[in-house]
Amino acid sequence: MTGIHWLLCCLTICNVVGLGISTFKFASYYTDHMVLQHGAGGAIVWGTSSHIGDTVQLFLNGHKVFDDVVTFNESGVMTWIAKVAVTNDNYGPYTLSAKSSEGTITLHDVMFGDVWVCSDQSNMEFTMYGLTNASAELAEASNYSDIRLFQAKHSLASVALHDFNLTATSQWSVPNQGNLVGFSAVCWLFGKQLSSQFKYPIGLIESNWGGTKIEWWSSTSALSKCSHQVKRVIHNSDLWNAMMNPLTRNTIYGVIWYQGEANLATSDLYSCQFPAMINDWRQRFSSASLHTTSAEFPFGFVQLAPNAPETIAKGFPALRWAQTAGYGKVPNPKMPNTFMSVALDLPDFKSPYGSIHPRYKHDVASRLVLSALGVAYHQSGLDYEGPYPSDYHLSSHTLNIEYDQGRTPIRVDALSSNFEVCCAARICDKNFDNWKAATIEAYDISSVTLNTTQCDQMTVSAVRYAWQESPCAFKQCAVYGRETDLPGPPFFHSFL
């Protein structure tokens, strides 16, 4: 710590002690009704104090579980940090108290379960009020009292904050019609289905902001990992600093993310930025929480839904591909322990909130939960992904595409014109080139055969699927899992 920082801290101590004002308290994240992460790894509880070197004891239902000494943190703030672990099936409610020479502070109705962060732009911010069946959902909110809600309000900061600004959060709450109506629909529906699946508490942390770019949610370190970065603008990292970094010390289970529309113009860069941001979040959450948050925590995301009904083969398709770092599916080598909800078949062109904000969040959340059960919760024998090509057989006039080594049956709509082939004696650009529609000539339980005669004497150099902003009518794309009804994600494959 520099001499100036030390002097400022000393002046702060003198002023606080002289005035008799105690700063012994929990950090702003910790309030009544909260959920702490369940499990043997423990959950972090921290706060501030005005007495350097003071001992802070943490009690759970009156039993001491941890103690710590007040020290200066990296921001020069006097803090204490403790850990509490609940491993049995008694998920709460608990009373959590911290005691020091300055007194005792207490939280009531504390639960233990899984804590998920729900982040990014307007489709994650889209509230319960906008759902097609909002009234029914809100009416049964009180039936899910083991789900707890926390919202980080819109806030900017040019440097990383160790805690939220006092006005930048709402306290943890038990869901009811009043507080749920303005909460993230995807976040709530995701948590509700997890709660129904596991029968234990779920903590949902909403931290998002409509119209925001991935750069604004990425630390400067994450941004430096990708070449050709644009020069810093006022918002780069500012949302990470104010709305995410304050969460990193707290223990979480995982993150879900719904973003990409704001980065349509730079999809190639996004394919680097997205995995770089995920890796950076994992490292920072784990390090700041004394590794009580896994350094490989699960990260789920929603692949972009349709927008305009026009046939547009750029922007959205390229960004969907970039969301998988160019692999077409997740998990993959660049994006381990990630899961995805494919939403390209869920258009809502008549949405009163604009076609870019479809109201069908139930399907989005259901697909996200299914993939989370497979990836984040390691449920075996679960078919949680839509069909994806495993082999290609090109002949003079046809192209046969095999799916998933034939292990999972597919359902095919032969009338859907979602396949295209590129006719050129060179490598084709996935977004711009001589692409022609390829009709489905035949199909069976594990493969689709395309007619490629439209290329005539030219080489069939590549194939792509559902490469449009809005590739099909509601749940009417060409290929689905027969047993799961999960849509096959878009793909691009070059034969050269």
C-alpha positions as CSV (number, residue, x, y, z in Angstrom):
1,M,0.0,0.0,0.0
2,T,1.3,3.4,-0.9
3,G,2.0,6.1,1.7
4,I,-1.0,8.1,0.4
5,H,-3.3,5.1,0.7
6,W,-2.1,4.5,4.2
7,L,-2.6,8.1,5.2
8,L,-6.2,8.1,3.8
9,C,-7.0,4.9,5.6
10,C,-5.6,6.3,8.9
11,L,-7.7,9.5,8.4
12,T,-10.7,7.3,7.8
13,I,-10.1,5.3,10.9
14,C,-9.6,8.4,13.0
15,N,-12.8,10.1,11.7
16,V,-14.9,6.9,12.1
17,V,-13.7,6.2,15.6
18,G,-13.8,9.8,16.6
19,L,-17.4,10.1,15.6
20,G,-18.3,6.8,17.2
21,I,-19.6,5.4,13.9
22,S,-19.1,1.7,13.4
23,T,-18.6,0.3,9.9
24,F,-18.9,-3.3,11.1
25,K,-21.3,-4.7,8.6
26,F,-21.9,-7.3,6.0
27,A,-21.2,-6.4,2.4
28,S,-24.2,-5.2,0.5
29,Y,-24.8,-8.5,-1.2
30,Y,-25.6,-10.2,2.2
31,T,-29.1,-9.6,3.4
32,D,-32.0,-11.4,5.0
33,H,-33.6,-14.1,2.7
34,M,-30.5,-14.8,0.8
35,V,-29.2,-18.1,-0.6
36,L,-25.6,-19.2,0.1
37,Q,-23.9,-21.9,-1.9
38,H,-24.4,-25.3,-0.5
39,G,-21.7,-27.9,-0.4
40,A,-18.4,-29.1,1.2
41,G,-16.4,-26.3,-0.5
42,G,-18.2,-23.7,1.6
43,A,-19.6,-20.3,0.9
44,I,-17.9,-17.0,1.5
45,V,-19.4,-14.4,3.8
46,W,-17.6,-11.1,4.1
47,G,-18.0,-7.5,5.3
48,T,-16.2,-4.4,6.5
49,S,-15.1,-3.0,9.8
50,S,-13.5,0.1,11.4
51,H,-11.0,-1.8,13.6
52,I,-8.0,-3.1,11.9
53,G,-6.8,-6.4,13.5
54,D,-10.1,-7.0,15.2
55,T,-11.3,-10.6,15.4
56,V,-14.7,-11.4,13.7
57,Q,-16.5,-14.6,14.6
58,L,-19.2,-16.1,12.3
59,F,-22.1,-18.1,13.8
60,L,-24.7,-20.3,12.1
61,N,-27.8,-20.9,14.3
62,G,-25.7,-19.8,17.3
63,H,-22.8,-22.2,16.6
64,K,-19.4,-20.7,15.7
65,V,-18.3,-21.8,12.3
66,F,-15.4,-19.5,11.4
67,D,-13.4,-16.5,12.6
68,D,-11.1,-14.0,10.8
69,V,-9.0,-10.9,11.5
70,V,-9.8,-7.6,9.9
71,T,-7.3,-6.5,7.3
72,F,-7.0,-4.1,4.5
73,N,-8.1,-5.5,1.1
74,E,-6.7,-4.6,-2.3
75,S,-8.7,-1.4,-2.3
76,G,-7.5,-0.2,1.1
77,V,-10.8,-1.1,2.8
78,M,-10.9,-2.8,6.1
79,T,-12.5,-6.1,5.5
80,W,-13.1,-9.5,7.1
81,I,-13.9,-12.7,5.2
82,A,-15.2,-16.0,6.5
83,K,-16.5,-19.3,5.2
84,V,-19.5,-21.4,6.1
85,A,-20.3,-24.8,4.8
86,V,-23.5,-26.8,4.9
87,T,-23.3,-30.3,3.5
88,N,-26.4,-32.0,4.9
89,D,-30.0,-31.9,3.6
90,N,-31.0,-29.1,6.0
91,Y,-31.1,-26.3,3.6
92,G,-32.5,-23.8,6.0
93,P,-33.7,-21.3,7.1
94,Y,-30.8,-20.4,9.2
95,T,-29.7,-17.4,11.3
96,L,-26.3,-16.1,10.4
97,S,-24.4,-13.8,12.7
98,A,-21.1,-12.1,12.8
99,K,-19.6,-10.8,16.1
100,S,-16.7,-8.5,16.8
101,S,-15.7,-5.9,19.4
102,E,-18.1,-3.5,17.7
103,G,-21.1,-5.7,18.3
104,T,-23.1,-8.4,16.5
105,I,-24.8,-8.2,13.1
106,T,-27.4,-10.8,12.1
107,L,-29.1,-12.1,8.9
108,H,-32.3,-14.0,9.1
109,D,-34.0,-16.6,6.9
110,V,-30.7,-17.6,5.1
111,M,-31.0,-20.6,2.9
112,F,-28.4,-22.9,1.3
113,G,-28.7,-24.2,-2.2
114,D,-27.3,-23.4,-5.7
115,V,-26.5,-19.8,-6.7
116,W,-26.7,-18.7,-10.3
117,V,-25.8,-15.4,-12.0
118,C,-28.1,-14.3,-14.9
119,S,-26.4,-11.7,-17.0
120,D,-26.3,-9.5,-20.0
121,Q,-28.5,-7.6,-22.4
122,S,-32.2,-7.0,-23.1
123,N,-33.4,-10.6,-23.7
124,M,-32.0,-11.5,-20.2
125,E,-33.4,-8.3,-18.8
126,F,-36.8,-9.0,-20.4
127,T,-39.1,-9.2,-17.4
128,M,-41.8,-11.6,-16.3
129,Y,-44.4,-8.9,-17.2
130,G,-43.7,-9.5,-20.9
131,L,-44.4,-13.3,-20.9
132,T,-47.4,-14.6,-22.8
133,N,-48.8,-16.2,-19.6
134,A,-47.4,-13.6,-17.2
135,S,-50.6,-13.6,-15.0
136,A,-50.5,-17.3,-14.4
137,E,-46.7,-17.3,-13.6
138,L,-47.0,-14.4,-11.2
139,A,-50.0,-15.9,-9.5
140,E,-48.0,-19.0,-8.4
141,A,-44.9,-17.1,-7.4
142,S,-45.5,-17.7,-3.7
143,N,-45.4,-21.5,-4.3
144,Y,-41.6,-21.1,-4.9
145,S,-40.5,-19.5,-1.6
146,D,-37.2,-21.5,-1.7
147,I,-36.2,-19.5,-4.8
148,R,-34.6,-16.2,-3.7
149,L,-34.1,-13.1,-5.9
150,F,-31.3,-10.5,-6.0
151,Q,-31.0,-7.7,-8.6
152,A,-28.0,-5.5,-9.4
153,K,-29.2,-2.2,-10.7
154,H,-27.7,-0.4,-13.7
155,S,-24.4,1.1,-12.7
156,L,-21.1,2.1,-14.3
157,A,-17.6,2.4,-12.9
158,S,-14.2,3.2,-14.5
159,V,-12.4,1.0,-11.9
160,A,-13.3,-2.4,-10.5
161,L,-15.5,-2.0,-7.3
162,H,-15.0,-4.3,-4.4
163,D,-18.7,-3.9,-3.4
164,F,-21.8,-2.5,-5.0
165,N,-22.7,1.1,-4.6
166,L,-25.4,1.5,-1.9
167,T,-28.0,2.4,-4.4
168,A,-27.0,-0.2,-7.0
169,T,-28.7,-3.3,-5.7
170,S,-32.0,-4.5,-4.3
171,Q,-31.9,-6.8,-1.3
172,W,-32.5,-10.5,-1.5
173,S,-36.2,-11.3,-1.5
174,V,-38.7,-14.1,-1.4
175,P,-40.7,-14.1,-4.7
176,N,-44.2,-12.6,-4.8
177,Q,-46.3,-11.0,-7.5
178,G,-45.0,-7.6,-6.6
179,N,-41.2,-8.2,-6.9
180,L,-41.3,-10.9,-9.6
181,V,-43.1,-8.9,-12.2
182,G,-39.9,-6.8,-12.9
183,F,-37.5,-9.8,-12.6
184,S,-35.8,-11.5,-15.6
185,A,-38.1,-14.0,-17.2
186,V,-35.3,-16.3,-18.4
187,C,-33.6,-16.2,-15.1
188,W,-36.8,-17.0,-13.1
189,L,-37.9,-19.8,-15.4
190,F,-34.5,-21.3,-15.3
191,G,-34.4,-21.2,-11.5
192,K,-38.0,-22.4,-11.2
193,Q,-37.3,-25.5,-13.3
194,L,-34.1,-26.3,-11.4
195,S,-35.9,-25.9,-8.1
196,S,-38.7,-28.2,-9.3
197,Q,-36.0,-30.7,-10.4
198,F,-33.9,-30.7,-7.2
199,K,-36.3,-29.7,-4.4
200,Y,-33.7,-27.4,-2.8
201,P,-33.2,-23.6,-2.7
202,I,-32.0,-21.7,-5.7
203,G,-30.5,-18.2,-5.5
204,L,-30.9,-16.1,-8.6
205,I,-28.7,-13.0,-9.2
206,E,-29.8,-10.7,-12.0
207,S,-27.1,-8.4,-13.3
208,N,-27.9,-7.2,-16.8
209,W,-28.4,-4.2,-19.0
210,G,-30.2,-4.0,-22.4
211,G,-28.3,-3.1,-25.5
212,T,-24.9,-3.8,-24.0
213,K,-21.8,-5.2,-25.8
214,I,-19.6,-8.0,-24.5
215,E,-16.7,-5.6,-24.2
216,W,-18.6,-3.8,-21.5
217,W,-18.9,-7.0,-19.4
218,S,-15.3,-8.0,-19.9
219,S,-12.3,-7.0,-17.8
220,T,-9.4,-5.2,-19.4
221,S,-7.4,-8.4,-19.0
222,A,-10.0,-10.4,-20.9
223,L,-10.2,-7.8,-23.7
224,S,-6.4,-8.0,-24.1
225,K,-6.6,-11.7,-25.0
226,C,-8.1,-11.0,-28.4
227,S,-6.3,-9.2,-31.2
228,H,-7.7,-6.4,-33.3
229,Q,-9.6,-4.9,-30.3
230,V,-11.1,-1.5,-30.9
231,K,-9.7,1.4,-28.9
232,R,-11.3,1.8,-25.5
233,V,-14.5,3.6,-25.4
234,I,-16.2,4.9,-22.3
235,H,-18.1,1.7,-21.6
236,N,-15.4,-1.0,-22.1
237,S,-15.2,-2.9,-18.8
238,D,-17.4,-0.4,-17.0
239,L,-20.3,-2.9,-16.4
240,W,-17.8,-5.5,-15.3
241,N,-16.4,-3.1,-12.9
242,A,-19.7,-2.0,-11.4
243,M,-22.1,-4.8,-11.8
244,M,-20.1,-8.0,-11.9
245,N,-16.7,-7.6,-10.1
246,P,-18.6,-6.9,-6.7
247,L,-20.0,-10.4,-7.0
248,T,-16.7,-12.2,-7.5
249,R,-15.9,-12.6,-3.8
250,N,-19.2,-14.4,-3.3
251,T,-19.6,-18.1,-4.0
252,I,-21.7,-19.1,-7.0
253,Y,-22.5,-22.4,-8.8
254,G,-22.7,-21.0,-12.3
255,V,-23.7,-18.4,-14.8
256,I,-26.3,-18.1,-17.6
257,W,-25.9,-15.5,-20.4
258,Y,-28.1,-14.1,-23.1
259,Q,-26.2,-11.6,-25.3
260,G,-24.9,-11.0,-28.8
261,E,-27.3,-8.7,-30.7
262,A,-25.1,-5.7,-29.8
263,N,-22.0,-7.4,-31.4
264,L,-23.5,-8.4,-34.7
265,A,-21.0,-6.3,-36.7
266,T,-17.9,-8.0,-35.2
267,S,-18.8,-11.7,-35.1
268,D,-15.3,-12.9,-36.0
269,L,-13.9,-11.0,-33.0
270,Y,-16.7,-12.3,-30.8
271,S,-15.6,-15.9,-31.4
272,C,-12.4,-14.9,-29.4
273,Q,-14.0,-12.5,-27.0
274,F,-16.7,-14.8,-25.7
275,P,-14.5,-17.8,-24.6
276,A,-11.9,-15.2,-23.3
277,M,-14.5,-13.5,-21.1
278,I,-15.8,-16.9,-19.8
279,N,-12.3,-18.0,-18.9
280,D,-11.6,-14.7,-17.2
281,W,-14.8,-14.7,-15.2
282,R,-14.0,-18.2,-14.0
283,Q,-10.5,-17.3,-12.9
284,R,-11.7,-14.1,-11.2
285,F,-14.7,-15.6,-9.4
286,S,-12.6,-18.5,-8.2
287,S,-9.6,-16.4,-7.0
288,A,-11.7,-13.8,-5.2
289,S,-13.9,-16.3,-3.5
290,L,-10.9,-18.2,-2.1
291,H,-11.7,-20.9,-4.6
292,T,-15.1,-21.7,-3.1
293,T,-16.4,-21.0,-6.6
294,S,-15.1,-23.5,-9.1
295,A,-12.4,-22.3,-11.5
296,E,-14.4,-24.3,-14.1
297,F,-17.9,-23.3,-13.1
298,P,-20.6,-24.1,-15.6
299,F,-21.5,-21.3,-18.1
300,G,-24.7,-21.5,-20.1
301,F,-25.9,-19.2,-22.8
302,V,-28.8,-18.7,-25.2
303,Q,-27.9,-18.8,-28.9
304,L,-29.6,-15.9,-30.6
305,A,-33.3,-16.2,-31.5
306,P,-34.7,-14.9,-34.8
307,N,-35.4,-11.3,-35.5
308,A,-36.8,-9.9,-38.8
309,P,-38.8,-12.2,-41.1
310,E,-36.7,-11.2,-44.1
311,T,-34.2,-13.7,-45.6
312,I,-30.9,-12.3,-44.3
313,A,-27.8,-14.6,-44.3
314,K,-25.4,-12.4,-42.3
315,G,-25.3,-10.8,-38.9
316,F,-27.3,-13.2,-36.8
317,P,-26.1,-16.4,-38.4
318,A,-22.4,-15.4,-38.1
319,L,-22.9,-14.4,-34.5
320,R,-24.6,-17.7,-33.6
321,W,-21.6,-19.4,-35.0
322,A,-19.3,-17.2,-33.1
323,Q,-21.1,-18.0,-29.9
324,T,-19.8,-21.5,-30.2
325,A,-16.3,-20.2,-31.1
326,G,-16.7,-21.7,-34.6
327,Y,-17.4,-25.2,-33.5
328,G,-21.2,-25.1,-33.9
329,K,-21.9,-26.8,-30.6
330,V,-20.8,-26.8,-27.0
331,P,-19.0,-28.0,-24.9
332,N,-16.0,-27.8,-27.2
333,P,-12.2,-27.5,-26.8
334,K,-12.3,-23.7,-26.6
335,M,-15.5,-23.6,-24.4
336,P,-15.3,-26.5,-21.9
337,N,-18.1,-26.9,-19.4
338,T,-20.5,-24.7,-21.3
339,F,-24.1,-25.4,-22.4
340,M,-26.4,-23.8,-24.8
341,S,-30.1,-23.2,-25.5
342,V,-30.7,-23.2,-29.3
343,A,-33.5,-20.6,-30.0
344,L,-33.3,-20.1,-33.8
345,D,-36.8,-21.6,-34.3
346,L,-38.6,-19.4,-31.8
347,P,-39.6,-16.2,-33.8
348,D,-42.1,-13.8,-32.4
349,F,-42.5,-11.2,-35.1
350,K,-45.6,-9.7,-33.5
351,S,-44.0,-9.2,-30.1
352,P,-45.2,-5.8,-28.7
353,Y,-41.6,-5.4,-27.4
354,G,-40.1,-5.7,-30.9
355,S,-39.3,-8.9,-32.8
356,I,-35.8,-8.9,-31.4
357,H,-37.5,-9.5,-28.0
358,P,-39.5,-12.7,-28.4
359,R,-42.0,-13.6,-25.6
360,Y,-41.4,-17.4,-25.8
361,K,-39.0,-17.5,-22.9
362,H,-40.4,-20.8,-21.5
363,D,-38.9,-22.7,-24.4
364,V,-35.7,-20.9,-24.1
365,A,-35.4,-21.6,-20.4
366,S,-36.6,-25.3,-20.8
367,R,-33.8,-26.0,-23.3
368,L,-31.3,-24.2,-21.1
369,V,-32.3,-26.2,-18.1
370,L,-32.1,-29.5,-20.0
371,S,-28.6,-28.7,-21.2
372,A,-27.6,-27.6,-17.7
373,L,-28.7,-30.9,-16.3
374,G,-26.4,-32.6,-18.7
375,V,-23.4,-30.3,-18.4
376,A,-23.6,-28.5,-15.1
377,Y,-25.2,-31.3,-13.1
378,H,-23.6,-34.3,-14.9
379,Q,-26.8,-36.3,-15.2
380,S,-25.9,-39.4,-17.2
381,G,-27.9,-40.8,-20.1
382,L,-29.5,-37.4,-20.8
383,D,-30.0,-36.3,-24.4
384,Y,-29.6,-32.6,-24.0
385,E,-28.4,-31.4,-27.4
386,G,-30.1,-31.0,-30.7
387,P,-28.9,-33.2,-33.7
388,Y,-25.5,-32.2,-35.1
389,P,-23.6,-33.6,-38.1
390,S,-21.0,-36.2,-37.6
391,D,-20.1,-37.2,-41.1
392,Y,-20.6,-36.0,-44.7
393,H,-20.7,-38.1,-47.9
394,L,-20.5,-36.2,-51.1
395,S,-21.3,-37.8,-54.5
396,S,-21.8,-36.4,-57.9
397,H,-25.4,-35.2,-57.4
398,T,-26.1,-35.6,-53.7
399,L,-24.8,-34.9,-50.2
400,N,-25.6,-37.2,-47.3
401,I,-25.3,-35.8,-43.8
402,E,-25.1,-38.2,-40.9
403,Y,-26.1,-37.0,-37.5
404,D,-24.5,-37.9,-34.2
405,Q,-22.9,-41.2,-35.5
406,G,-26.5,-42.5,-35.9
407,R,-26.9,-42.9,-32.1
408,T,-29.8,-40.4,-31.7
409,P,-32.9,-40.6,-33.9
410,I,-33.9,-37.4,-35.8
411,R,-37.1,-35.9,-37.0
412,V,-37.0,-34.2,-40.4
413,D,-39.3,-31.8,-42.1
414,A,-38.5,-32.3,-45.8
415,L,-40.4,-29.2,-46.8
416,S,-38.2,-26.8,-44.8
417,S,-35.5,-25.2,-47.0
418,N,-32.8,-24.8,-44.4
419,F,-29.9,-26.4,-46.2
420,E,-27.7,-24.6,-48.7
421,V,-24.6,-25.6,-50.7
422,C,-21.9,-23.4,-52.0
423,C,-21.0,-23.9,-55.7
424,A,-17.4,-22.8,-56.2
425,A,-13.9,-24.3,-57.0
426,R,-12.4,-22.6,-53.9
427,I,-13.0,-22.2,-50.2
428,C,-16.4,-20.5,-49.6
429,D,-17.1,-17.7,-47.2
430,K,-19.7,-18.9,-44.7
431,N,-21.6,-15.7,-45.0
432,F,-21.1,-14.3,-48.5
433,D,-20.7,-16.5,-51.6
434,N,-22.5,-18.5,-54.3
435,W,-24.9,-20.2,-51.9
436,K,-27.9,-22.1,-53.4
437,A,-30.8,-23.8,-51.7
438,A,-30.4,-27.6,-51.4
439,T,-33.7,-29.5,-51.2
440,I,-34.0,-32.7,-49.1
441,E,-34.1,-35.6,-51.5
442,A,-34.3,-38.4,-48.8
443,Y,-33.9,-38.9,-45.1
444,D,-34.0,-41.6,-42.5
445,I,-33.7,-42.0,-38.7
446,S,-30.1,-40.7,-38.7
447,S,-29.3,-38.9,-41.9
448,V,-30.5,-36.4,-44.5
449,T,-29.6,-36.6,-48.2
450,L,-29.6,-33.3,-50.2
451,N,-29.9,-32.7,-53.9
452,T,-26.9,-30.8,-55.2
453,T,-27.7,-30.7,-58.9
454,Q,-28.1,-26.9,-58.7
455,C,-24.4,-26.6,-58.7
456,D,-24.4,-28.2,-62.2
457,Q,-20.7,-28.8,-63.2
458,M,-19.3,-26.6,-60.4
459,T,-17.8,-28.0,-57.2
460,V,-19.8,-28.4,-54.1
461,S,-17.3,-26.8,-51.8
462,A,-19.4,-26.2,-48.6
463,V,-22.7,-26.7,-46.9
464,R,-24.5,-24.7,-44.3
465,Y,-27.7,-25.1,-42.3
466,A,-30.3,-22.6,-41.0
467,W,-27.9,-19.8,-42.0
468,Q,-30.5,-17.0,-41.9
469,E,-31.6,-14.4,-39.4
470,S,-35.0,-16.1,-39.1
471,P,-34.6,-19.6,-40.7
472,C,-38.0,-21.1,-40.1
473,A,-41.5,-20.6,-38.7
474,F,-42.2,-21.4,-35.0
475,K,-40.6,-24.8,-34.2
476,Q,-40.6,-25.7,-37.9
477,C,-37.0,-26.0,-38.9
478,A,-35.8,-29.0,-40.9
479,V,-34.1,-31.2,-38.2
480,Y,-35.0,-32.0,-34.6
481,G,-34.3,-34.7,-32.2
482,R,-37.1,-37.2,-32.5
483,E,-37.3,-37.9,-28.8
484,T,-36.4,-34.5,-27.5
485,D,-37.8,-32.0,-30.0
486,L,-34.6,-30.1,-29.7
487,P,-33.7,-28.2,-32.8
488,G,-30.4,-28.9,-34.6
489,P,-28.2,-25.8,-34.3
490,P,-26.9,-24.0,-37.4
491,F,-23.7,-25.3,-38.9
492,F,-21.2,-24.6,-41.6
493,H,-18.9,-27.2,-43.1
494,S,-16.3,-26.8,-45.9
495,F,-15.1,-29.7,-48.1
496,L,-12.0,-27.9,-49.2
